Amino acid sequence: MENVNNIDIIQIKKGTTSEQLDSDEQMKKEKKDLKVLSLFSGCGGLDLGFEGDFSVLKNCLNKSVHPEWFNGGNNSQWVKVPKTKFKVVFANDIMPAARSSWLPYFQSKGNSVIFHTESIVELVKKHKKGKKIFPKVDVVTGGFPCQDFSVAGKRKGFNSHKGHHGDLLTSKDKPTEENRGKLYMWMRHVIDIVRPKMFIAENVKGLVTLADAKVIIENDFRSIGEGGYVVVSAKVLSAADYGVSQRRERVLFIGFRKDTLKKKALQAFSNGIIPEEFDPYPRPTHGTSRNNCVRPYVTVKQALVGLYEPERSSDLAQKSFSRAKWYGRHCQGQNEVNLNGLGPTIRSEHHGNIEFRRLSPDNGGKYLDEIKKGMKERRLTVRECARLQTFPDDYAFVRNSSTNGNGYNLSASEGYKLIGNAVPPLLGFHLAWRLQEIWSDVFK
């Protein structure tokens, strides 16, 4: 068989241009990509993690566990993690702000995906009426809306008080599958249409403590299609265990299409305890243990290294912060971050619920040396929240179309909300890398 990568030994047909050869090589490359369909994409935290190729602070990585993530010539405090085999080919979210953040960043990386802003309900209905909506892919990912399962919310669960557009339902509206709390069922519809080799659904930890929601969702995913999917037991991952300086826990549902699996993999996933060589969940890299395998948790101070105070910064996201006053410790979000510990969970909130970077002595502030230097009482900036989520600094969360000329606007309030809704990219990267490692052992 000819070596198609060595064009020196291939007889090039008369009239073939270098542009055609480049196109052919690109087509071969695209065939090697593992294609990802992203639902409830938000600003793309999980998408960014799955594609890789973004900058992370060196303290957030563990070289003894993943030496392959470090390139030899990098001696700065930043490391660019490798590009994975995964490629996002479809993205969707109903928030216009999500599109205004997702598209500019991923387009800058060469991704030409169309970002769909219709609700997943509308997209599925269009597809079932004969319009081609969803492409053929290897993986479907989605962080279905979590507000109805979060311990910080009203915990309506499946009986959400909002519809699929996020609009409030009236007391006369009966619960349906189109309610926000049942949108995972529409993700299920997409999986049934596309039939990917695997899917990953994620949500807040609170879901596992809300009645039997976890078991119901697992069983609903298992029953997709005729052959069905084997769904490994949902697991809660703590972002701090993977180099994210934040108390953030997410539950993951991972399913594999049975007829695509090797026999040993199917047996492994069908058992209660999965053998290590098939375990789809990544190995923790950080924790309280002090040994060669686990590094100490990344502190807030380490995560915010190198950032100027807002008045000195040229970054719009660092210049932007909530001006909401201090309401007293009886209210949520009125605490000062602990620079020497983990950061608080970055919530999908804005203004009055954003924690303080620094409080005045009158309000119980501890960083008196900073106050003496003239630094003001203020809440975390948009960029500081992004840092605690491990988004790279070149991801813009505050945009002014008059200055960057691309027509995409993002306010500070929208930036806060997008960041709070996101999966930390570094956590997503750990998951993607682990799946990439076991891919050839799992699938036929």
Secondary structure, 3 states (H helix, E strand, C coil): CCCCCCHHHCCCCCCCCHHHHHHHHHHHHHHHCEEEEEECCCCCHHHHHHHECCEEEHHHCCCCCCHHHCCCCCCCCEEECCECCEEEEEEECCCHHHHHHHHHHHHHCCCCCCEECCCHHHHHHHHHCCCCCCCCCCEEEECCCCCCCCCCCCCCCCCCCEECCCCECCCCCCCCCCEHHHCHHHHHHHHHHHCCCEEEEEEEHHHHHCCCHHHHHHHHHHCCCCCCEEEEEEEEEEHHHHCCCECCEEEEEEEEEHHHECHHHHHHHHCCCCCHHHCCCCCCCEECCCCCCCEECCCHHHHCCCCCCHHHCCCHHHHCECCCCCCCCCCCCCCECCCCCCECCCCCCCHHHCCEEECCHHHCCCCHHHHHCCCCCEECEHHHHHHHCCCCCCCCCCECHHHHCCCCCECHHHHHHHHHHCCCHHHHHHHHHHHHHHHHHHEC
